[in-house]
């Protein structure tokens, strides 16, 4: 199975997982439950790695309020 881009798997995550990523922006280690949710949604296997800088930037952008 080909890994999806964050734009594809982010909307599939549970709200609690999105909140974890927002609260732990830039974390080197990913919570195991959050990592499993990402993997189940078609994202990368985060058991032994973190997200890329571009993925963290995407999450930050998605978390900003729109004027």
N, CA, C and O atoms as a MOPAC input file, in Angstrom:
PM7 MOZYME 1SCF
protein

 N      0.84600 1    -1.18300 1     0.00000 1
 C      0.00000 1     0.00000 1     0.00000 1
 C      0.89200 1     1.24800 1     0.00000 1
 O      1.78900 1     1.37800 1     0.83300 1
 N      0.63600 1     2.15600 1    -0.93700 1
 C      1.42000 1     3.38700 1    -1.01500 1
 C      0.97500 1     4.34900 1     0.09000 1
 O     -0.21100 1     4.48700 1     0.38800 1
 N      1.95400 1     4.99300 1     0.67000 1
 C      1.67700 1     5.95900 1     1.73500 1
 C      1.00200 1     7.20000 1     1.15500 1
 O      1.43300 1     7.73300 1     0.13300 1
 N     -0.04400 1     7.64300 1     1.80900 1
 C     -0.76400 1     8.84300 1     1.38600 1
 C     -0.03700 1    10.09100 1     1.88000 1
 O      0.74700 1    10.03100 1     2.82800 1
 N     -0.30400 1    11.21100 1     1.23100 1
 C      0.23200 1    12.48500 1     1.71000 1
 C     -0.61100 1    12.94900 1     2.89700 1
 O     -1.73300 1    12.48100 1     3.09000 1
 N     -0.07000 1    13.86400 1     3.68300 1
 C     -0.78600 1    14.33500 1     4.87500 1
 C     -2.13000 1    14.96800 1     4.51300 1
 O     -3.07900 1    14.88400 1     5.29300 1
 N     -2.22200 1    15.59400 1     3.35100 1
 C     -3.48400 1    16.18700 1     2.93000 1
 C     -4.57300 1    15.12000 1     2.77600 1
 O     -5.76300 1    15.41400 1     2.88700 1
 N     -4.15400 1    13.89200 1     2.52200 1
 C     -5.10200 1    12.79400 1     2.35400 1
 C     -5.43700 1    12.10300 1     3.68000 1
 O     -6.59300 1    11.76400 1     3.93300 1
 N     -4.41200 1    11.89500 1     4.52800 1
 C     -4.70400 1    11.14000 1     5.75600 1
 C     -5.13800 1    12.00500 1     6.93500 1
 O     -5.83400 1    11.51100 1     7.82200 1
 N     -4.75100 1    13.27700 1     6.97700 1
 C     -5.11600 1    14.15000 1     8.09900 1
 C     -6.63300 1    14.20400 1     8.33600 1
 O     -7.06400 1    14.07400 1     9.48100 1
 N     -7.45500 1    14.39000 1     7.29300 1
 C     -8.90600 1    14.45000 1     7.52900 1
 C     -9.49200 1    13.15100 1     8.08600 1
 O    -10.58100 1    13.16600 1     8.66000 1
 N     -8.79300 1    12.04100 1     7.92600 1
 C     -9.28200 1    10.73700 1     8.37900 1
 C     -8.99900 1    10.47500 1     9.86100 1
 O     -9.52700 1     9.51800 1    10.42700 1
 N     -8.17900 1    11.30500 1    10.49100 1
 C     -7.79900 1    11.07600 1    11.88500 1
 C     -8.94000 1    11.38700 1    12.84100 1
 O     -9.80000 1    12.22400 1    12.56700 1
 N     -8.92100 1    10.68800 1    13.97100 1
 C     -9.85600 1    10.99400 1    15.04500 1
 C     -9.52300 1    12.37100 1    15.61400 1
 O     -8.37000 1    12.79900 1    15.57100 1
 N    -10.51200 1    13.05200 1    16.13700 1
 C    -10.32000 1    14.39100 1    16.70600 1
 C     -9.27200 1    14.37100 1    17.81600 1
 O     -8.45200 1    15.28600 1    17.89800 1
 N     -9.28200 1    13.35800 1    18.66200 1
 C     -8.31000 1    13.27300 1    19.75800 1
 C     -6.87700 1    13.19500 1    19.21900 1
 O     -5.95900 1    13.75100 1    19.82100 1
 N     -6.68700 1    12.51800 1    18.10500 1
 C     -5.35300 1    12.41800 1    17.50500 1
 C     -4.90900 1    13.77400 1    16.97400 1
 O     -3.76600 1    14.18100 1    17.18000 1
 N     -5.80200 1    14.46600 1    16.30000 1
 C     -5.46800 1    15.81000 1    15.79900 1
 C     -5.10200 1    16.72700 1    16.96200 1
 O     -4.15300 1    17.50600 1    16.87100 1
 N     -5.85000 1    16.63200 1    18.04600 1
 C     -5.55900 1    17.45600 1    19.22600 1
 C     -4.19700 1    17.12200 1    19.80000 1
 O     -3.48000 1    18.01900 1    20.24500 1
 N     -3.82200 1    15.84100 1    19.79900 1
 C     -2.50900 1    15.44800 1    20.31300 1
 C     -1.40500 1    16.10300 1    19.47200 1
 O     -0.45100 1    16.66000 1    20.01600 1
 N     -1.54400 1    16.02900 1    18.14100 1
 C     -0.52600 1    16.62500 1    17.26900 1
 C     -0.44500 1    18.13300 1    17.45600 1
 O      0.64700 1    18.70000 1    17.43600 1
 N     -1.57300 1    18.78100 1    17.63600 1
 C     -1.56100 1    20.23500 1    17.85100 1
 C     -0.91700 1    20.59100 1    19.18500 1
 O     -0.16900 1    21.56500 1    19.27200 1
 N     -1.20000 1    19.81700 1    20.21600 1
 C     -0.66300 1    20.08500 1    21.55400 1
 C      0.81200 1    19.71400 1    21.68000 1
 O      1.50700 1    20.22200 1    22.56000 1
 N      1.28800 1    18.83500 1    20.81100 1
 C      2.67200 1    18.34900 1    20.89000 1
 C      3.43700 1    18.67000 1    19.60800 1
 O      4.23600 1    17.86700 1    19.12800 1
 N      3.17900 1    19.85000 1    19.06700 1
 C      3.76300 1    20.25700 1    17.79100 1
 C      5.27900 1    20.08200 1    17.78300 1
 O      5.97600 1    20.57600 1    18.66900 1
 N      5.77500 1    19.38000 1    16.78200 1
 C      7.21600 1    19.17900 1    16.62900 1
 C      7.78800 1    18.05600 1    17.47300 1
 O      9.00800 1    17.91100 1    17.54800 1
 N      6.94800 1    17.26200 1    18.10700 1
 C      7.42300 1    16.18400 1    18.98500 1
 C      8.34500 1    15.22400 1    18.23900 1
 O      8.09800 1    14.86800 1    17.08700 1
 N      9.39500 1    14.82200 1    18.91200 1
 C     10.33000 1    13.84800 1    18.35200 1
 C      9.76200 1    12.43300 1    18.42300 1
 O     10.01400 1    11.60700 1    17.54600 1
 N      8.99100 1    12.16600 1    19.47900 1
 C      8.36600 1    10.86100 1    19.65600 1
 C      6.85200 1    11.02500 1    19.60100 1
 O      6.28600 1    11.92700 1    20.21900 1
 N      6.21900 1    10.15100 1    18.86100 1
 C      4.77600 1    10.22000 1    18.66100 1
 C      4.08500 1     9.22300 1    19.59600 1
 O      4.50700 1     8.07300 1    19.72400 1
 N      3.01900 1     9.68700 1    20.24300 1
 C      2.21700 1     8.82300 1    21.09900 1
 C      1.80900 1     7.57700 1    20.30700 1
 O      1.38000 1     7.69500 1    19.15900 1
 N      1.93600 1     6.38900 1    20.90300 1
 C      1.61300 1     5.14900 1    20.16600 1
 C      0.19400 1     5.10900 1    19.59500 1
 O     -0.00700 1     4.61700 1    18.48500 1
 N     -0.78100 1     5.61300 1    20.33200 1
 C     -2.16100 1     5.61800 1    19.82000 1
 C     -2.29600 1     6.56500 1    18.63300 1
 O     -2.98600 1     6.25300 1    17.66300 1
 N     -1.63900 1     7.72100 1    18.70600 1
 C     -1.66800 1     8.67400 1    17.59700 1
 C     -0.95500 1     8.08300 1    16.38100 1
 O     -1.42300 1     8.22900 1    15.25200 1
 N      0.17400 1     7.41800 1    16.61200 1
 C      0.92000 1     6.79800 1    15.51700 1
 C      0.07600 1     5.73000 1    14.81900 1
 O      0.08900 1     5.63300 1    13.59200 1
 N     -0.64700 1     4.93900 1    15.58500 1
 C     -1.49900 1     3.90200 1    15.00400 1
 C     -2.63500 1     4.51200 1    14.19900 1
 O     -2.97200 1     4.01200 1    13.12700 1
 N     -3.22200 1     5.57900 1    14.70000 1
 C     -4.30600 1     6.25600 1    13.98200 1
 C     -3.80500 1     6.79500 1    12.64000 1
 O     -4.49200 1     6.67600 1    11.62500 1
 N     -2.61000 1     7.38500 1    12.63600 1
 C     -2.02100 1     7.89300 1    11.38800 1
 C     -1.80600 1     6.74700 1    10.41000 1
 O     -2.15800 1     6.85000 1     9.23500 1
 N     -1.22900 1     5.66100 1    10.89600 1
 C     -0.94200 1     4.51200 1    10.03500 1
 C     -2.23600 1     3.92400 1     9.46500 1
 O     -2.30600 1     3.59500 1     8.28100 1
 N     -3.25400 1     3.79600 1    10.31200 1
 C     -4.54300 1     3.26000 1     9.87500 1
 C     -5.21100 1     4.15600 1     8.82800 1
 O     -5.97500 1     3.67300 1     7.99200 1
 N     -4.92200 1     5.45800 1     8.87400 1
 C     -5.48800 1     6.40700 1     7.91300 1
 C     -4.68800 1     6.45000 1     6.60300 1
 O     -5.04900 1     7.17200 1     5.67400 1
 N     -3.59600 1     5.67100 1     6.53900 1
 C     -2.79100 1     5.61900 1     5.32100 1
 C     -1.53600 1     6.45700 1     5.35300 1
 O     -0.85700 1     6.60900 1     4.33700 1
 N     -1.21900 1     7.01200 1     6.53500 1
 C     -0.01700 1     7.83100 1     6.68600 1
 C      1.21300 1     7.00100 1     6.99900 1
 O      1.17200 1     5.77300 1     6.93400 1
 N      2.30400 1     7.66800 1     7.33700 1
 C      3.56400 1     6.97000 1     7.61100 1
 C      3.52300 1     6.18300 1     8.91300 1
 O      2.70600 1     6.44400 1     9.79600 1
 N      4.42400 1     5.21400 1     9.00800 1
 C      4.60200 1     4.44400 1    10.23900 1
 C      5.45900 1     5.29800 1    11.17300 1
 O      6.64700 1     5.50100 1    10.92400 1
 N      4.84800 1     5.79500 1    12.24700 1
 C      5.53400 1     6.73100 1    13.15100 1
 C      5.99700 1     6.07100 1    14.44400 1
 O      6.22400 1     6.75600 1    15.44000 1
 N      6.13900 1     4.74000 1    14.43800 1
 C      6.58100 1     4.04900 1    15.65600 1
 C      8.00700 1     4.43400 1    16.03700 1
 O      8.33500 1     4.51300 1    17.22000 1
 N      8.84700 1     4.67000 1    15.04400 1
 C     10.24900 1     4.96900 1    15.33300 1
 C     10.73600 1     6.24100 1    14.65800 1
 O     11.94000 1     6.45300 1    14.51800 1
 N      9.80800 1     7.08100 1    14.24200 1
 C     10.18000 1     8.35500 1    13.61800 1
 C      9.09100 1     9.37400 1    13.88200 1
 O      7.99500 1     9.03200 1    14.32600 1
 N      9.40300 1    10.61800 1    13.60700 1
 C      8.42200 1    11.68600 1    13.74800 1
 C      7.95800 1    12.10500 1    12.35700 1
 O      8.39600 1    11.54900 1    11.35000 1
 N      7.08700 1    13.06900 1    12.31600 1
 C      6.64700 1    13.62600 1    11.04900 1
 C      7.74600 1    14.47900 1    10.42900 1
 O      8.67500 1    14.91000 1    11.11300 1
 N      7.63000 1    14.71200 1     9.14600 1
 C      8.57800 1    15.59800 1     8.47200 1
 C      8.26500 1    17.04600 1     8.85200 1
 O      7.17400 1    17.35000 1     9.33700 1
 N      9.21900 1    17.91800 1     8.63000 1
 C      9.00900 1    19.34600 1     8.88500 1
 C      7.81400 1    19.86400 1     8.09100 1
 O      7.02900 1    20.66500 1     8.59900 1
 N      7.67500 1    19.40800 1     6.84600 1
 C      6.56200 1    19.84000 1     6.00600 1
 C      5.22000 1    19.38400 1     6.59400 1
 O      4.23500 1    20.12000 1     6.53600 1
 N      5.18300 1    18.17600 1     7.15800 1
 C      3.94500 1    17.68700 1     7.77600 1
 C      3.59400 1    18.50300 1     9.01200 1
 O      2.43000 1    18.84100 1     9.22900 1
 N      4.60700 1    18.82100 1     9.82800 1
 C      4.35000 1    19.65600 1    11.00800 1
 C      3.85400 1    21.03400 1    10.57800 1
 O      2.96700 1    21.59900 1    11.21800 1
 N      4.41900 1    21.57800 1     9.49800 1
 C      3.96700 1    22.87900 1     8.98600 1
 C      2.51300 1    22.80400 1     8.52600 1
 O      1.73600 1    23.72900 1     8.75800 1
 N      2.15000 1    21.70400 1     7.87400 1
 C      0.76900 1    21.51100 1     7.43500 1
 C     -0.17000 1    21.52100 1     8.63900 1
 O     -1.20700 1    22.18200 1     8.60600 1
 N      0.18000 1    20.80100 1     9.69500 1
 C     -0.66600 1    20.74500 1    10.89500 1
 C     -0.80700 1    22.12800 1    11.50200 1
 O     -1.89900 1    22.52200 1    11.91100 1
 N      0.29400 1    22.86900 1    11.56300 1
 C      0.23400 1    24.22500 1    12.09800 1
 C     -0.70400 1    25.10300 1    11.27200 1
 O     -1.49800 1    25.86300 1    11.82600 1
 N     -0.61100 1    24.99700 1     9.96700 1
 C     -1.47600 1    25.78000 1     9.08100 1
 C     -2.94000 1    25.40000 1     9.26000 1
 O     -3.81000 1    26.27000 1     9.26400 1
 N     -3.21500 1    24.12500 1     9.40500 1
 C     -4.58500 1    23.64900 1     9.58800 1
 C     -5.16400 1    24.09400 1    10.93700 1
 O     -6.38200 1    24.14300 1    11.11200 1
 N     -4.29500 1    24.41100 1    11.86700 1
 C     -4.72200 1    24.77200 1    13.21700 1
 C     -4.92500 1    26.26400 1    13.40100 1
 O     -5.44100 1    26.69100 1    14.43400 1
 N     -4.53300 1    27.06400 1    12.42400 1
 C     -4.65300 1    28.51400 1    12.54400 1
 C     -6.08300 1    28.95800 1    12.26800 1
 O     -6.78400 1    28.37400 1    11.44100 1
 N     -6.49500 1    29.99200 1    12.96700 1
 C     -7.81900 1    30.55000 1    12.75500 1
 C     -7.81400 1    31.41400 1    11.50900 1
 O     -6.82900 1    32.09200 1    11.21500 1
 N     -8.89100 1    31.38800 1    10.79700 1
 C     -9.04000 1    32.19600 1     9.58800 1
 C     -9.75300 1    33.48300 1     9.96200 1
 O    -10.76100 1    33.46900 1    10.66800 1
 N     -9.22000 1    34.59000 1     9.48200 1
 C     -9.84600 1    35.89500 1     9.76100 1
 C    -11.12800 1    36.06100 1     8.97500 1
 O    -11.78900 1    37.09500 1     9.08300 1

